[in-house]
Amino acid sequence: MTVQRKVLEYILNNSEVTTLFQPIFDINNQLILGYEALSRGPKNSPLEMPDKLFEIAHEQGLISELELLCRSKAIENFVRLNLQGKLFLNVSPKTLLDPCHPKGETLHLIEHFGLSAKRVVIEVTEQEKVDDGFLLLKTIAHYRALGFTIAIDDLGAGYSGLKQWSELCPDFVKIDRYFIDYCDQSEVKKEFLKSITVLARATNTAVIAEGIERVEELALVKSLGIHYIQGFLLERPSLQPSYDFNSEQLQTLNFTQSQEQFDKSMAIGWLAVAQEAIDSETRCKDAHKVFEKNKSIISIPVLNKENQPVGLLHKDQLTEVFAASYGHALYDKRPVTELMDKQPLIVDENQILDTVSQQITEQGFDIRRHIVITRESRYLGLAPLRDILKHITEEKIRHAQHANPLTMLPGNVAINEAIEQRLRAQHKFSLAYIDLNHFKQFNDLYGYASGDSVIKLLADVTVQACENSANFIGHIGGDDFMVVFDQNDAVNICNMIIQQFELQSRAFFTPEHIKSKGYWATNREGDKQFVPLLTLSIGLVEPDLQQCKNSHQVAALATDAKKEAKRYRHSYLFICKRGSPAPAVIRFTSNKQVI
C-alpha cells in the first residue's frame, strides 16, 4: 500500500477534511451572494492541496467517498458559521454518474443540518469529459427538481463548453480563471467575455467572474456588466470568511476614479427620474391598477424590503398576460415577481454614461426600456434608454467642438472646466504643464508632417502613462499639454512621460543627428546654432484651494512652473512649492510730464 493511499484512507476514516469558504460578491448591490466551499486535506500532509487530494482519490477509486465527505463537511461548517446567502458545492460529473455513488445523500445532508435546498448551488465542473451526456442531463434535472440551483464551473476550460451550457441550462456560469487573468490586456479574452455576457443575458443566466486578482481585471468585468465577483483581490478562502460586504471591500472596489468623476453631466444620476415603485409582494392586479391610473408609466421598479431594486415590471408584458384567456384568473393574485424582468440594468448614480452606454449596446437591451438607478444600493429613479443615448450623443458633440483636431484630446474649454470643477468641489489636485523644447527648429528642419507626428507621439505617451490612474489630459494647442492629477502619482507619471518620449522620439531623427545629440540650424536672427534633440519641460504644481479662485490663476501658476523647467537644456521636471501664482510686478513710469 502506497503512502498516499494510507494518507487518503486516514482522511476518509477520520473525516480529516478542512473546509475553507471564499465569498462571491455582488458588487452591484454591495452584498455577498454566497460562498464557495473549498476542501483541504490535513495540513502539511502530501494531500493537503485539493488538486493532489482529488487526483489520488480518482486513482484509488475512492472519489465518491471523498466527495461525500467534503460535501458533508462543507454543509456542516456552512450552517455552523451561520453564513448567509448560497452555498456553492463542487461536484464532479463522473461522481454524479457513478452507479456506486449513493443517491439522495446531498438532500439527506441538508435536511440533517437544516439547510434549504434553494440555498445550495451544485457546481458541475467543465474540465472533465462526460461520455453519457443524457444521463448527466437526467441527473442534473433530478437535482433541480429537488430545489437545488445549478452552476457550470470553469467555463471555457474543458471539453464541452457551450454545448453543456445549452443542454444544462444552468442558473450560474463561472468563467474559468484563464479568461480572467490579465483580460484587460488581451483582445481575445475581452471578446470572449463580451460574448459570454451577451449569451448569459439571452439565456437568463448569471455570470460569476472567479479568480479576480488585479484591479484592472475587476474594472473590465464591471464594465461588461458582470456583477458577481470572486477572487483574491476581494478576499481569500478562509475558515472564517466575511459575513458582510464591509467598508474595507468597498474601498478596494473604489480603486480608481474616472477622469470624468467631476463632470456630473456625464454621470447617469443626473438623468434619474423619480417614479413610483412597488414592493416585491405586490399582486399583479394591483400593479395593473398603477398602470391604468397613470397611462404614461410603461415600467415600474420592484423593490425588496431594504428599498433595493430586484426587477422591473413592464406594462406591455403585464397587459399581454391579462389579455390572454384566463389571464386575470391565473395572475391577479400572484406576486409581480412572477412576471417582472428579473435582470434589468441597475447602475449606481455615479456611473459614467460611457460605461452605461457600453452595457446597453453590448448586452442588447430593448431601446424602449428603462434602466434602474441607485444611490448606495437603494432605489433612486429610472432613466429611459432613449434619453441616455440622446444625452451621450449631445455631450460627445459638445466635447468634440472643443477638442484639438490633431490629437482629439480635450482643448482649452474642457481643461478650464476640469480645473473649475475641482476648485468648486475643493478637491485636492495637481497640474502638470508639458511643453516640447526646440520644437520650432525641428519643425523647420524635418517638416510640418514630422512635427505633427511628434505632437501625436507626445499625446500618445501621455495617455499611455496615465491609463492606470485617474487623470484628465488636455491639449492646450501646438506642442503644449496639461494633465490634471487626482491621485498622488503625478511625479512618477511625469518622469515616465519624459523617459518614454525621449526614447520614442529618437525615431524621428537621422542616425547622424542622434550620434551628435543634435544638429545645426538657423535661428530667427539668421545665425547658426547647435540645437539639441527634442526634450520636455514639465512644470508641476499643487494649487492651494483657498488661494486659487479660478482656472486662470491655476493656469498662471502652472505657466510659471513650466518657465522654470525650460531654463534647463535637457528634459526637466520642475516641482513648484508655491500654491498660487506670483503677484504681478507693477513698474511705475517716470513722473515727468511729456509735452
ZIQUISUL-V374001 format. One record per residue. RES is the residue in one letter. SS is DSSP state (A for helix, B for strand, O for the rest). OMEGA is omega in whole degrees, 0 to 359 (NA if undefined). D_LAST is the distance of its C-alpha to the last C-alpha in Angstrom with 1 decimal. Layout:
res=(RES | RES)
ss=(SS | SS)
omega=(OMEGA | OMEGA)
d_last=(D_LAST | D_LAST)
This chain:
res=(M | T | V | Q | R | K | V | L | E | Y | I | L | N | N | S | E | V | T | T | L | F | Q | P | I | F | D | I | N | N | Q | L | I | L | G | Y | E | A | L | S | R | G | P | K | N | S | P | L | E | M | P | D | K | L | F | E | I | A | H | E | Q | G | L | I | S | E | L | E | L | L | C | R | S | K | A | I | E | N | F | V | R | L | N | L | Q | G | K | L | F | L | N | V | S | P | K | T | L | L | D | P | C | H | P | K | G | E | T | L | H | L | I | E | H | F | G | L | S | A | K | R | V | V | I | E | V | T | E | Q | E | K | V | D | D | G | F | L | L | L | K | T | I | A | H | Y | R | A | L | G | F | T | I | A | I | D | D | L | G | A | G | Y | S | G | L | K | Q | W | S | E | L | C | P | D | F | V | K | I | D | R | Y | F | I | D | Y | C | D | Q | S | E | V | K | K | E | F | L | K | S | I | T | V | L | A | R | A | T | N | T | A | V | I | A | E | G | I | E | R | V | E | E | L | A | L | V | K | S | L | G | I | H | Y | I | Q | G | F | L | L | E | R | P | S | L | Q | P | S | Y | D | F | N | S | E | Q | L | Q | T | L | N | F | T | Q | S | Q | E | Q | F | D | K | S | M | A | I | G | W | L | A | V | A | Q | E | A | I | D | S | E | T | R | C | K | D | A | H | K | V | F | E | K | N | K | S | I | I | S | I | P | V | L | N | K | E | N | Q | P | V | G | L | L | H | K | D | Q | L | T | E | V | F | A | A | S | Y | G | H | A | L | Y | D | K | R | P | V | T | E | L | M | D | K | Q | P | L | I | V | D | E | N | Q | I | L | D | T | V | S | Q | Q | I | T | E | Q | G | F | D | I | R | R | H | I | V | I | T | R | E | S | R | Y | L | G | L | A | P | L | R | D | I | L | K | H | I | T | E | E | K | I | R | H | A | Q | H | A | N | P | L | T | M | L | P | G | N | V | A | I | N | E | A | I | E | Q | R | L | R | A | Q | H | K | F | S | L | A | Y | I | D | L | N | H | F | K | Q | F | N | D | L | Y | G | Y | A | S | G | D | S | V | I | K | L | L | A | D | V | T | V | Q | A | C | E | N | S | A | N | F | I | G | H | I | G | G | D | D | F | M | V | V | F | D | Q | N | D | A | V | N | I | C | N | M | I | I | Q | Q | F | E | L | Q | S | R | A | F | F | T | P | E | H | I | K | S | K | G | Y | W | A | T | N | R | E | G | D | K | Q | F | V | P | L | L | T | L | S | I | G | L | V | E | P | D | L | Q | Q | C | K | N | S | H | Q | V | A | A | L | A | T | D | A | K | K | E | A | K | R | Y | R | H | S | Y | L | F | I | C | K | R | G | S | P | A | P | A | V | I | R | F | T | S | N | K | Q | V | I)
ss=(O | O | A | A | A | A | A | A | A | A | A | A | A | A | O | O | O | B | B | B | B | B | B | B | B | B | O | O | O | O | B | B | B | B | B | B | B | B | B | B | O | O | O | O | O | O | O | O | O | A | A | A | A | A | A | A | A | A | A | O | O | O | A | A | A | A | A | A | A | A | A | A | A | A | A | A | A | A | A | A | O | O | O | O | O | B | B | B | B | B | B | O | A | A | A | A | A | O | O | O | O | O | O | O | A | A | A | A | A | A | A | A | A | O | O | O | A | A | A | B | B | B | B | B | B | O | O | O | O | O | O | O | A | A | A | A | A | A | A | A | A | A | A | A | A | O | O | O | B | B | B | B | B | B | B | O | O | O | O | O | O | A | A | A | A | A | A | A | O | O | O | B | B | B | B | O | A | A | A | A | O | O | A | A | A | O | A | A | A | A | A | A | A | A | A | A | A | A | A | A | A | A | O | O | O | B | B | B | B | B | O | O | O | O | A | A | A | A | A | A | A | A | A | O | O | O | O | B | B | B | O | O | O | O | O | O | O | B | O | O | O | O | O | O | O | O | A | A | A | A | A | A | A | O | O | O | O | O | O | O | O | O | O | A | A | A | B | A | A | A | A | O | B | O | O | O | O | B | B | O | O | O | B | A | A | A | A | A | A | A | A | A | A | O | O | O | O | O | B | B | B | B | B | O | O | O | O | O | B | B | B | B | B | B | A | A | A | A | A | A | A | A | A | O | O | O | A | A | A | A | A | O | O | O | B | A | A | A | O | O | B | O | O | O | O | B | B | B | O | O | O | B | A | A | A | A | A | A | A | A | A | A | O | O | O | O | O | O | O | B | B | B | B | B | B | O | O | B | B | B | B | B | B | B | A | A | A | A | A | A | A | A | A | A | A | A | A | A | A | A | A | O | B | O | O | O | O | O | O | B | O | A | A | A | A | A | A | A | A | A | A | A | A | A | A | O | O | O | O | B | B | B | B | B | B | B | B | O | A | A | A | A | A | A | A | A | O | A | A | A | A | A | A | A | A | A | A | A | A | A | A | A | A | A | A | O | O | O | O | O | B | B | B | B | B | B | B | O | O | B | B | B | B | B | B | O | O | O | O | A | A | A | A | A | A | A | A | A | A | A | A | A | A | A | A | A | A | A | O | O | A | A | A | A | A | A | O | B | B | B | B | B | O | O | O | O | O | B | B | B | B | B | O | O | B | B | B | B | B | B | B | O | O | O | O | O | O | O | O | O | A | A | A | A | A | A | A | A | A | A | A | A | A | A | A | O | O | O | O | O | O | B | B | B | B | O | O | O | O | O | O | O | O | O | O | O | O | O | O | O | O | O | O | O | O)
omega=(182 | 177 | 182 | 177 | 180 | 179 | 180 | 179 | 177 | 180 | 183 | 182 | 184 | 180 | 184 | 176 | 177 | 179 | 171 | 179 | 175 | 182 | 170 | 189 | 170 | 186 | 178 | 181 | 176 | 175 | 179 | 180 | 182 | 185 | 173 | 178 | 182 | 186 | 177 | 174 | 181 | 183 | 179 | 176 | 179 | 180 | 180 | 184 | 188 | 182 | 181 | 180 | 183 | 177 | 180 | 178 | 176 | 183 | 184 | 179 | 182 | 184 | 180 | 180 | 181 | 181 | 178 | 178 | 180 | 180 | 180 | 179 | 181 | 180 | 180 | 183 | 177 | 179 | 181 | 180 | 180 | 179 | 181 | 179 | 187 | 174 | 180 | 182 | 177 | 180 | 178 | 177 | 181 | 177 | 179 | 185 | 180 | 181 | 179 | 181 | 183 | 182 | 176 | 185 | 180 | 178 | 179 | 182 | 182 | 176 | 180 | 183 | 175 | 180 | 181 | 179 | 181 | 181 | 182 | 178 | 178 | 180 | 178 | 183 | 183 | 184 | 181 | 178 | 180 | 183 | 183 | 182 | 182 | 181 | 177 | 178 | 181 | 180 | 179 | 178 | 178 | 178 | 182 | 179 | 178 | 178 | 180 | 174 | 186 | 176 | 170 | 181 | 175 | 180 | 178 | 185 | 192 | 195 | 193 | 172 | 186 | 177 | 179 | 178 | 184 | 183 | 184 | 183 | 185 | 175 | 179 | 165 | 179 | 184 | 182 | 182 | 181 | 184 | 177 | 185 | 181 | 179 | 180 | 182 | 182 | 179 | 180 | 180 | 178 | 181 | 177 | 181 | 177 | 181 | 180 | 182 | 178 | 180 | 181 | 180 | 181 | 182 | 179 | 180 | 177 | 182 | 175 | 176 | 181 | 179 | 178 | 181 | 183 | 181 | 180 | 176 | 179 | 181 | 182 | 182 | 175 | 182 | 179 | 178 | 176 | 189 | 180 | 189 | 177 | 178 | 183 | 182 | 181 | 179 | 177 | 175 | 181 | 177 | 181 | 183 | 178 | 177 | 185 | 173 | 191 | 185 | 180 | 178 | 177 | 180 | 178 | 181 | 179 | 186 | 181 | 180 | 180 | 179 | 180 | 187 | 182 | 179 | 188 | 179 | 180 | 176 | 187 | 184 | 180 | 181 | 182 | 176 | 180 | 181 | 181 | 178 | 178 | 179 | 188 | 179 | 179 | 178 | 183 | 182 | 178 | 176 | 179 | 178 | 178 | 178 | 181 | 181 | 181 | 185 | 183 | 181 | 178 | 177 | 178 | 177 | 179 | 186 | 173 | 184 | 178 | 180 | 177 | 181 | 178 | 180 | 177 | 176 | 183 | 183 | 184 | 180 | 179 | 179 | 180 | 179 | 181 | 180 | 180 | 178 | 181 | 181 | 180 | 182 | 182 | 191 | 183 | 186 | 179 | 180 | 182 | 180 | 180 | 183 | 185 | 172 | 185 | 181 | 175 | 176 | 180 | 183 | 176 | 183 | 182 | 179 | 180 | 185 | 179 | 180 | 179 | 180 | 179 | 179 | 181 | 185 | 185 | 183 | 171 | 178 | 177 | 184 | 181 | 187 | 177 | 167 | 182 | 182 | 183 | 172 | 184 | 176 | 179 | 182 | 178 | 181 | 178 | 174 | 178 | 180 | 180 | 181 | 180 | 182 | 178 | 181 | 179 | 179 | 180 | 180 | 180 | 178 | 181 | 180 | 180 | 180 | 183 | 180 | 176 | 186 | 182 | 184 | 185 | 172 | 179 | 181 | 187 | 182 | 181 | 179 | 179 | 178 | 181 | 180 | 181 | 180 | 180 | 177 | 179 | 181 | 184 | 180 | 181 | 179 | 174 | 181 | 178 | 175 | 184 | 182 | 177 | 175 | 176 | 184 | 183 | 180 | 177 | 182 | 180 | 184 | 187 | 177 | 186 | 179 | 177 | 177 | 178 | 180 | 179 | 178 | 177 | 178 | 179 | 178 | 181 | 180 | 181 | 179 | 181 | 180 | 184 | 191 | 180 | 180 | 182 | 183 | 173 | 182 | 180 | 179 | 182 | 183 | 180 | 181 | 182 | 180 | 173 | 176 | 176 | 182 | 177 | 179 | 184 | 182 | 186 | 184 | 180 | 182 | 179 | 177 | 178 | 178 | 179 | 182 | 183 | 180 | 179 | 181 | 187 | 182 | 178 | 181 | 182 | 183 | 175 | 178 | 180 | 180 | 178 | 180 | 181 | 182 | 178 | 184 | 178 | 180 | 180 | 178 | 184 | 180 | 180 | 180 | 176 | 177 | 179 | 183 | 178 | 174 | 182 | 176 | 181 | 169 | 180 | 173 | 184 | 182 | 172 | 186 | 172 | 186 | 179 | 184 | 179 | 185 | 181 | 184 | 181 | 178 | 178 | 179 | 178 | 178 | 180 | 179 | 177 | 180 | 179 | 178 | 178 | 179 | 184 | 177 | 180 | 182 | 178 | 178 | 184 | 174 | 178 | 180 | 184 | 180 | 179 | 179 | 179 | 182 | 179 | 178 | 181 | 178 | 182 | 179 | 180 | 178 | 179 | 181 | 177 | 182 | 179 | 182 | NA)
d_last=(120.2 | 116.6 | 114.3 | 112.0 | 114.9 | 115.9 | 112.4 | 112.2 | 115.5 | 114.5 | 111.3 | 113.4 | 116.2 | 113.9 | 111.1 | 108.7 | 105.7 | 102.4 | 100.1 | 96.3 | 94.1 | 90.8 | 88.8 | 87.7 | 84.4 | 83.3 | 79.5 | 78.9 | 80.7 | 80.1 | 83.8 | 86.6 | 88.8 | 91.6 | 92.8 | 94.4 | 97.4 | 97.5 | 100.7 | 101.1 | 104.2 | 105.0 | 102.2 | 102.4 | 105.4 | 105.5 | 105.2 | 102.3 | 99.9 | 100.7 | 100.7 | 103.5 | 105.3 | 105.6 | 106.3 | 109.3 | 110.5 | 110.5 | 112.4 | 115.0 | 115.5 | 114.3 | 111.1 | 112.5 | 113.4 | 110.0 | 108.1 | 110.2 | 109.6 | 105.8 | 105.8 | 107.8 | 105.6 | 102.4 | 103.7 | 105.1 | 101.8 | 99.6 | 101.6 | 101.9 | 98.1 | 97.7 | 95.0 | 93.7 | 93.1 | 95.1 | 97.2 | 96.9 | 100.1 | 100.4 | 103.7 | 104.9 | 106.2 | 109.2 | 110.1 | 110.0 | 112.3 | 114.7 | 118.0 | 118.7 | 115.6 | 116.6 | 115.5 | 113.9 | 113.1 | 109.4 | 110.2 | 112.8 | 110.2 | 107.5 | 110.2 | 111.5 | 108.0 | 107.0 | 104.2 | 103.6 | 103.9 | 100.7 | 98.8 | 100.2 | 98.7 | 101.0 | 98.9 | 100.6 | 99.3 | 98.6 | 99.3 | 103.1 | 104.9 | 107.2 | 110.2 | 111.4 | 108.4 | 110.6 | 112.0 | 108.5 | 107.4 | 110.5 | 109.9 | 106.3 | 107.4 | 109.8 | 107.1 | 104.9 | 107.8 | 108.2 | 104.6 | 102.9 | 99.5 | 99.3 | 96.6 | 96.4 | 95.2 | 93.5 | 92.7 | 92.1 | 93.9 | 97.4 | 99.9 | 99.7 | 96.1 | 95.3 | 99.0 | 99.8 | 96.9 | 98.1 | 101.7 | 101.2 | 98.5 | 97.1 | 95.1 | 92.8 | 92.0 | 90.7 | 88.7 | 89.8 | 87.6 | 87.2 | 85.0 | 82.9 | 82.3 | 78.7 | 78.8 | 75.0 | 75.0 | 77.8 | 77.5 | 81.3 | 81.7 | 78.9 | 80.6 | 84.0 | 82.6 | 81.0 | 84.3 | 86.2 | 83.9 | 84.4 | 88.1 | 88.3 | 86.7 | 89.0 | 92.0 | 90.9 | 91.0 | 88.9 | 87.3 | 87.1 | 85.0 | 86.7 | 85.7 | 82.0 | 80.7 | 77.0 | 74.2 | 73.3 | 76.8 | 76.6 | 73.3 | 74.9 | 78.1 | 76.1 | 74.0 | 77.2 | 78.5 | 81.1 | 81.2 | 84.3 | 83.5 | 85.6 | 84.8 | 84.0 | 80.3 | 81.3 | 84.5 | 87.3 | 91.0 | 92.4 | 95.3 | 93.1 | 90.5 | 87.8 | 88.9 | 85.5 | 82.4 | 80.5 | 76.9 | 77.1 | 78.2 | 75.5 | 72.9 | 74.5 | 74.1 | 70.4 | 69.8 | 66.6 | 64.2 | 62.9 | 59.3 | 59.1 | 60.5 | 57.3 | 57.1 | 59.3 | 59.2 | 61.3 | 63.9 | 67.1 | 67.1 | 64.4 | 66.9 | 69.8 | 71.3 | 73.5 | 76.9 | 80.3 | 82.4 | 86.2 | 88.2 | 90.5 | 93.6 | 92.7 | 95.4 | 94.7 | 95.7 | 93.1 | 90.4 | 91.5 | 90.9 | 87.3 | 86.7 | 88.4 | 86.4 | 83.0 | 83.3 | 79.8 | 80.9 | 82.2 | 82.4 | 83.1 | 82.5 | 85.5 | 85.0 | 87.2 | 87.7 | 84.6 | 82.4 | 82.1 | 82.4 | 85.6 | 85.6 | 84.5 | 86.9 | 86.2 | 87.2 | 88.5 | 90.8 | 92.2 | 92.7 | 94.5 | 96.9 | 97.7 | 98.3 | 101.1 | 104.7 | 105.3 | 101.6 | 101.3 | 104.7 | 103.8 | 100.2 | 99.7 | 100.5 | 99.2 | 96.0 | 92.9 | 92.8 | 95.6 | 93.4 | 89.8 | 87.8 | 88.2 | 85.5 | 82.4 | 79.0 | 77.8 | 74.4 | 72.2 | 69.2 | 66.9 | 68.4 | 65.8 | 66.3 | 66.5 | 69.5 | 71.1 | 70.6 | 72.3 | 75.3 | 75.6 | 75.6 | 77.7 | 80.3 | 80.8 | 80.2 | 80.9 | 77.6 | 79.0 | 79.4 | 77.3 | 76.5 | 76.9 | 73.9 | 74.5 | 72.6 | 74.2 | 77.4 | 77.7 | 77.5 | 74.0 | 74.2 | 74.8 | 72.5 | 73.7 | 73.6 | 72.0 | 69.0 | 68.6 | 68.5 | 66.2 | 63.8 | 63.9 | 63.1 | 60.1 | 58.7 | 59.2 | 57.4 | 54.5 | 54.3 | 54.8 | 51.7 | 49.5 | 51.5 | 50.3 | 52.2 | 52.9 | 54.4 | 55.1 | 53.9 | 51.9 | 48.2 | 45.0 | 46.1 | 49.5 | 48.0 | 45.7 | 48.7 | 50.9 | 48.4 | 47.8 | 51.6 | 52.2 | 49.4 | 50.9 | 54.4 | 53.2 | 55.1 | 54.4 | 53.3 | 51.7 | 49.3 | 49.2 | 46.4 | 48.0 | 46.1 | 47.5 | 46.3 | 46.0 | 46.7 | 44.3 | 46.0 | 49.4 | 48.6 | 47.4 | 50.5 | 53.2 | 51.9 | 50.7 | 54.3 | 54.8 | 51.4 | 52.6 | 55.9 | 54.3 | 52.2 | 55.5 | 57.2 | 54.7 | 55.2 | 59.0 | 59.0 | 57.0 | 59.2 | 62.3 | 61.2 | 60.6 | 63.7 | 65.7 | 62.9 | 61.0 | 57.6 | 55.1 | 53.8 | 50.7 | 49.0 | 45.2 | 44.9 | 45.1 | 46.6 | 45.6 | 48.2 | 48.6 | 51.8 | 52.3 | 55.3 | 57.4 | 59.8 | 59.6 | 60.0 | 56.4 | 56.5 | 59.9 | 58.8 | 55.5 | 57.4 | 60.0 | 57.3 | 55.9 | 59.5 | 60.6 | 57.5 | 57.6 | 61.3 | 61.2 | 58.1 | 59.8 | 61.8 | 58.7 | 58.4 | 60.6 | 63.1 | 61.3 | 58.0 | 59.9 | 61.6 | 58.4 | 56.7 | 53.8 | 52.7 | 50.3 | 47.5 | 44.2 | 41.0 | 37.8 | 36.7 | 40.1 | 41.6 | 45.1 | 45.6 | 48.6 | 48.4 | 50.9 | 53.0 | 51.7 | 51.3 | 50.1 | 47.5 | 48.3 | 46.4 | 48.7 | 47.5 | 49.4 | 47.0 | 47.4 | 48.5 | 47.1 | 43.6 | 43.1 | 42.9 | 42.4 | 42.9 | 39.2 | 39.3 | 42.6 | 41.2 | 38.2 | 40.7 | 42.8 | 39.9 | 39.0 | 42.7 | 42.9 | 40.0 | 41.9 | 45.0 | 43.2 | 42.5 | 46.2 | 47.5 | 50.7 | 51.4 | 50.4 | 50.7 | 48.1 | 49.3 | 46.4 | 47.3 | 44.5 | 45.2 | 41.7 | 38.4 | 36.2 | 33.3 | 30.0 | 27.7 | 24.3 | 21.6 | 18.7 | 15.3 | 13.6 | 12.4 | 9.5 | 6.3 | 3.8 | 0.0)
